Amino acid sequence: MAGGGIKGGTAWGTSDELGFTAEEHPSSCYDLHATALHLLGIDHTKLSAYNNGIQRRLTDVHGHVLSDLIA
């Protein structure tokens, strides 16, 4: 992620020596989506779409805004 309210030159967490597993600050795609929606001014906890007969949140129930990355 670059620009759009993200701190420049920021490294987020660390990984193991092979780069396979996050060791510090593990995050998921839901966190990335929640952060992007937050930067667009959208509350991801209230945004939902109708799918298969029920309302579903776009970030499911997992996403958290990565506030340490926001400028």
DSSP file (Angstrom, degrees, kcal/mol; ACC not computed):
  #  RESIDUE AA STRUCTURE BP1 BP2  ACC     N-H-->O    O-->H-N    N-H-->O    O-->H-N    TCO  KAPPA ALPHA  PHI   PSI    X-CA   Y-CA   Z-CA
    1    1 A M              0   0    0      0, 0.0     2,-0.4     0, 0.0     3,-0.0   0.000 360.0 360.0 360.0 136.0    0.0    0.0    0.0
    2    2 A A        -     0   0    0      6,-0.1     5,-0.1     7,-0.0     6,-0.1  -0.999 360.0 -10.0-143.8 141.0    1.3    3.4   -0.9
    3    3 A G  S >  S+     0   0    0      3,-0.4     3,-1.0    -2,-0.4     4,-0.0  -0.124  80.3  97.2  70.5-170.9   -0.2    6.9   -0.6
    4    4 A G  T 3  S-     0   0    0      1,-0.2    -1,-0.1    -3,-0.0     3,-0.1   0.761 122.3 -40.3  63.0  27.3   -3.8    7.5    0.3
    5    5 A G  T 3  S+     0   0    0      1,-0.3    66,-3.5    65,-0.1     2,-0.4   0.475 104.4 129.0 101.5   2.6   -3.1    8.1    4.0
    6    6 A I  B <   -A   70   0A   0     -3,-1.0    -3,-0.4    64,-0.2    -1,-0.3  -0.759  66.6-107.4 -92.8 137.2   -0.6    5.4    4.6
    7    7 A K    >   -     0   0    0     62,-2.7     3,-0.8    -2,-0.4     2,-0.2  -0.413  38.4-121.3 -61.6 130.8    2.7    6.3    6.3
    8    8 A G  T 3  S+     0   0    0      1,-0.2    -1,-0.1    -2,-0.1    -6,-0.1  -0.476  87.9  15.4 -74.9 144.8    5.6    6.3    3.7
    9    9 A G  T 3  S+     0   0    0      1,-0.2     2,-0.5    -2,-0.2    -1,-0.2   0.720  87.2 148.1  69.8  23.1    8.6    4.0    4.3
   10   10 A T    <   -     0   0    0     -3,-0.8     2,-0.5    59,-0.1    -1,-0.2  -0.784  35.0-157.7 -96.4 129.8    6.9    1.9    6.9
   11   11 A A        -     0   0    0     -2,-0.5     2,-0.8     0, 0.0     3,-0.0  -0.913  12.9-147.3-101.0 131.6    7.7   -1.8    7.3
   12   12 A W        -     0   0    0     -2,-0.5    12,-0.1    57,-0.0    -2,-0.0  -0.862  51.7 -44.4-107.3 103.9    4.9   -3.7    9.0
   13   13 A G        -     0   0    0     -2,-0.8     2,-0.3    10,-0.1    12,-0.2  -0.070  67.2 -90.7  76.9-175.4    6.1   -6.6   11.2
   14   14 A T  E     -B   24   0B   0     10,-0.7     9,-2.5    -3,-0.0    10,-1.5  -0.892  27.0-149.0-134.0 163.8    8.7   -9.3   10.5
   15   15 A S  E     -B   22   0B   0     -2,-0.3     7,-0.2     7,-0.3    -2,-0.0  -0.785  31.9 -85.0-126.9 173.0    8.7  -12.7    9.1
   16   16 A D    >   -     0   0    0      5,-2.1     3,-1.4    -2,-0.3    -1,-0.2  -0.118  57.1 -87.0 -69.6 177.5   10.7  -15.9    9.6
   17   17 A E  T 3  S+     0   0    0      1,-0.3    -1,-0.1     2,-0.1    -2,-0.0   0.733 130.6  45.9 -64.0 -22.2   14.0  -16.4    7.7
   18   18 A L  T 3  S-     0   0    0      3,-0.1    -1,-0.3     0, 0.0    -2,-0.0   0.547 108.8-121.5 -93.7  -8.6   12.2  -17.9    4.7
   19   19 A G  S <  S+     0   0    0     -3,-1.4    -2,-0.1     2,-0.2     3,-0.1   0.727  81.8 114.9  75.2  21.7    9.5  -15.2    4.6
   20   20 A F        +     0   0    0      1,-0.2     2,-0.4     2,-0.0    -3,-0.0   0.840  69.3  35.4 -93.1 -38.2    6.8  -17.8    4.9
   21   21 A T  S    S-     0   0    0      5,-0.0    -5,-2.1     0, 0.0     2,-0.3  -0.959  78.0-122.5-125.5 135.3    5.2  -17.0    8.3
   22   22 A A  E     +B   15   0B   0     -2,-0.4    -7,-0.3    -7,-0.2     3,-0.1  -0.588  26.0 178.7 -73.2 130.8    4.6  -13.7   10.0
   23   23 A E  E     +     0   0B   0     -9,-2.5     2,-0.4    -2,-0.3    -8,-0.2   0.761  68.8  35.5-101.0 -34.4    6.3  -13.5   13.4
   24   24 A E  E    S-B   14   0B   0    -10,-1.5   -10,-0.7     1,-0.2    -1,-0.3  -0.981 125.9  -0.7-125.6 134.3    5.4  -10.0   14.4
   25   25 A H  S    S-     0   0    0     -2,-0.4    -1,-0.2   -12,-0.2     2,-0.2   0.927  74.4-163.5  56.9  53.7    2.1   -8.2   13.6
   26   26 A P        +     0   0    0      0, 0.0     2,-0.3     0, 0.0    -1,-0.2  -0.470  15.4 174.8 -64.9 136.0    0.4  -11.0   11.7
   27   27 A S        -     0   0    0     -2,-0.2     2,-0.2    39,-0.0    -5,-0.1  -0.933  18.6-138.0-140.2 163.3   -2.6   -9.6    9.7
   28   28 A S     >  -     0   0    0     -2,-0.3     4,-1.6    34,-0.1     3,-0.3  -0.576  35.0 -97.7-116.1 176.9   -5.0  -10.9    7.2
   29   29 A C  H  > S+     0   0    0      1,-0.2     4,-2.5     2,-0.2     5,-0.2   0.806 122.4  62.3 -64.9 -28.5   -6.6   -9.8    4.0
   30   30 A Y  H  > S+     0   0    0      2,-0.2     4,-2.6     1,-0.2    -1,-0.2   0.883 102.2  50.1 -63.9 -37.9   -9.6   -8.7    6.1
   31   31 A D  H  > S+     0   0    0     -3,-0.3     4,-2.3     2,-0.2    35,-0.5   0.895 110.1  50.2 -66.2 -40.3   -7.4   -6.3    8.0
   32   32 A L  H  X S+     0   0    0     -4,-1.6     4,-2.3     2,-0.2    -2,-0.2   0.916 112.7  46.4 -63.3 -43.8   -6.1   -4.9    4.7
   33   33 A H  H  X S+     0   0    0     -4,-2.5     4,-2.6     2,-0.2     5,-0.2   0.912 111.8  50.7 -65.4 -43.1   -9.7   -4.4    3.4
   34   34 A A  H  X S+     0   0    0     -4,-2.6     4,-2.1     1,-0.2    10,-0.2   0.894 111.7  48.4 -61.9 -40.0  -10.9   -2.8    6.7
   35   35 A T  H  X S+     0   0    0     -4,-2.3     4,-2.2    29,-0.3    -2,-0.2   0.918 111.7  48.7 -67.4 -43.8   -7.9   -0.4    6.6
   36   36 A A  H  X S+     0   0    0     -4,-2.3     4,-1.2     1,-0.2    -2,-0.2   0.913 112.5  48.2 -63.0 -42.7   -8.6    0.5    2.9
   37   37 A L  H  <>S+     0   0    0     -4,-2.6     5,-2.8     1,-0.2     4,-0.3   0.894 109.7  53.2 -64.7 -39.2  -12.3    1.1    3.6
   38   38 A H  H ><5S+     0   0    0     -4,-2.1     3,-1.5     1,-0.2    -2,-0.2   0.911 106.9  51.7 -60.8 -43.0  -11.4    3.2    6.7
   39   39 A L  H 3<5S+     0   0    0     -4,-2.2    -1,-0.2     1,-0.3    -2,-0.2   0.762 106.8  54.2 -66.9 -24.3   -9.2    5.4    4.5
   40   40 A L  T 3<5S-     0   0    0     -4,-1.2    -1,-0.3    -3,-0.2    -2,-0.2   0.470 123.2-107.5 -84.9  -2.4  -12.1    5.8    2.1
   41   41 A G  T < 5S+     0   0    0     -3,-1.5     2,-0.5    -4,-0.3    -3,-0.2   0.694  77.6 131.5  86.2  20.0  -14.2    7.1    5.0
   42   42 A I      < -     0   0    0     -5,-2.8     2,-0.8    -6,-0.1    -1,-0.3  -0.909  57.5-132.8-110.7 130.6  -16.4    3.9    5.2
   43   43 A D    >>  -     0   0    0     -2,-0.5     3,-1.3     1,-0.2     4,-1.0  -0.724  15.4-159.7 -81.0 110.5  -17.1    2.1    8.4
   44   44 A H  T 34 S+     0   0    0     -2,-0.8    15,-0.4     1,-0.3    14,-0.2   0.711  86.3  62.6 -68.0 -19.7  -16.4   -1.5    7.6
   45   45 A T  T 34 S+     0   0    0      1,-0.2    -1,-0.3    12,-0.1    -2,-0.0   0.723 110.8  38.2 -77.2 -19.2  -18.5   -2.8   10.5
   46   46 A K  T <4 S+     0   0    0     -3,-1.3     2,-0.5     2,-0.0    -2,-0.2   0.553  94.0  96.5-105.4 -11.0  -21.6   -1.2    9.1
   47   47 A L     <  +     0   0    0     -4,-1.0    11,-1.1    -5,-0.0    12,-0.3  -0.700  50.2 157.1 -85.0 122.8  -21.0   -1.9    5.4
   48   48 A S  E     -C   57   0C   0     -2,-0.5     2,-0.4     9,-0.2     9,-0.3  -0.947  28.2-149.5-141.6 162.3  -22.8   -5.1    4.2
   49   49 A A  E     -C   56   0C   0      7,-2.8     7,-2.8    -2,-0.3     2,-0.5  -0.980  28.6-110.2-132.9 145.6  -24.1   -6.6    1.0
   50   50 A Y  E     +C   55   0C   0     -2,-0.4     2,-0.3     5,-0.2     5,-0.2  -0.643  47.9 162.0 -77.6 122.8  -27.0   -8.9    0.4
   51   51 A N  E >   -C   54   0C   0      3,-3.1     3,-1.6    -2,-0.5    -2,-0.0  -0.973  60.5  -9.8-148.2 127.9  -25.8  -12.4   -0.5
   52   52 A N  T 3  S-     0   0    0     -2,-0.3     3,-0.1     1,-0.3    -1,-0.1   0.839 129.0 -50.0  53.6  38.7  -27.5  -15.8   -0.4
   53   53 A G  T 3  S+     0   0    0      1,-0.2     2,-0.3     0, 0.0    -1,-0.3   0.439 123.6  77.6  87.0  -0.9  -30.5  -14.5    1.4
   54   54 A I  E <  S-C   51   0C   0     -3,-1.6    -3,-3.1    -5,-0.1     2,-0.5  -0.944  82.7-103.8-137.2 161.0  -28.6  -12.7    4.2
   55   55 A Q  E     -C   50   0C   0     -2,-0.3     2,-0.4    -5,-0.2    -5,-0.2  -0.717  40.2-169.6 -81.0 128.9  -26.7   -9.5    4.8
   56   56 A R  E     -C   49   0C   0     -7,-2.8    -7,-2.8    -2,-0.5     2,-0.2  -0.968  21.3-123.9-123.6 137.2  -22.9  -10.1    4.9
   57   57 A R  E >   -C   48   0C   0     -2,-0.4     3,-1.5    -9,-0.3    -9,-0.2  -0.545  18.2-132.4 -73.8 142.7  -20.2   -7.8    5.9
   58   58 A L  T 3  S+     0   0    0    -11,-1.1    -1,-0.1     1,-0.3   -10,-0.1   0.796 110.3  42.6 -67.8 -27.5  -17.5   -7.3    3.3
   59   59 A T  T >> S-     0   0    0    -15,-0.4     4,-1.5     1,-0.4     3,-1.2   0.165 104.5-140.8-100.9  17.5  -14.8   -7.8    5.9
   60   60 A D  T <4  -     0   0    0     -3,-1.5    -1,-0.4     1,-0.2    -2,-0.1  -0.281  52.1 -56.1  55.2-142.6  -16.7  -10.7    7.5
   61   61 A V  T 34 S+     0   0    0     -3,-0.1    -1,-0.2     1,-0.1    -3,-0.0   0.235 128.4  70.5-109.9  11.8  -16.3  -10.6   11.2
   62   62 A H  T <4  +     0   0    0     -3,-1.2    -2,-0.2     2,-0.0   -34,-0.1   0.772  64.0 109.7-102.2 -30.1  -12.5  -10.6   11.2
   63   63 A G     <  +     0   0    0     -4,-1.5     2,-0.4   -33,-0.1   -32,-0.2  -0.187  36.1 179.1 -66.4 138.8  -11.3   -7.2    9.9
   64   64 A H        -     0   0    0    -20,-0.0   -29,-0.3     0, 0.0     2,-0.3  -0.995  34.8-109.6-132.7 140.1   -9.5   -4.7   12.1
   65   65 A V        -     0   0    0     -2,-0.4     2,-1.7   -31,-0.2     3,-0.1  -0.515  23.6-135.0 -69.5 130.1   -8.2   -1.3   11.0
   66   66 A L    >   +     0   0    0    -35,-0.5     3,-1.8    -2,-0.3     4,-0.4  -0.623  31.2 175.7 -85.5  80.3   -4.4   -1.3   11.1
   67   67 A S  G >   +     0   0    0     -2,-1.7     3,-0.8     1,-0.3    -1,-0.2   0.717  68.5  68.6 -66.0 -22.4   -4.1    2.1   12.7
   68   68 A D  G 3  S+     0   0    0      1,-0.2    -1,-0.3    -3,-0.1    -2,-0.1   0.706  99.1  52.1 -68.9 -18.1   -0.3    2.0   13.0
   69   69 A L  G <  S+     0   0    0     -3,-1.8   -62,-2.7   -63,-0.1     2,-0.3   0.606  87.7  98.5 -90.7 -12.9   -0.1    2.2    9.2
   70   70 A I  B <    A    6   0A   0     -3,-0.8   -64,-0.2    -4,-0.4   -65,-0.1  -0.611 360.0 360.0 -84.8 131.8   -2.3    5.3    8.9
   71   71 A A              0   0    0    -66,-3.5    -1,-0.1    -2,-0.3   -65,-0.1   0.485 360.0 360.0 -71.2 360.0   -0.5    8.7    8.6
